[in-house]
């Protein structure tokens, strides 16, 4: 599986900062596929995966917003109780630690996307791809990021 690039954007904890970022990304036609927002008393941290990382980098640079990039896995799971537990147990059995994870939300098709930060993406991918399940709905599908649309 190909890994995804996640941007962690460190935002001043003030009204309008987040909307400015989202509006600038929209004007640049950058689609956000997953996001999670955390806060502290001093700043917010927005973690997001976008369809076109190159355009997102340009927007963040123009806005002078401090950010980091991290390689993560986006995994599609069945939207049912215990799906996250199954995923964590598979990684745990392979002695893999999860630094963090967040969910992109359920979809109408009964699936949900979970973003994982693991220390070894190749090993995690191999563990999840090679897992044999006895129940069809317990199989984990790895989500590959879409290639950016090419301009003509």
Protein Blocks (a to p, Z undefined) as FASTA:
>chain_A
ZZdddddddddddehklmmmmmmmmmnopacfbdcddddfkbccdddddfblmlmmmmmm
mnopacdddddddddddddehklmmmmmmmmmnopacfbdcdebjafkopacdddddfbl
mlmmmmmmmpccfbfklpccddddddddddZZ
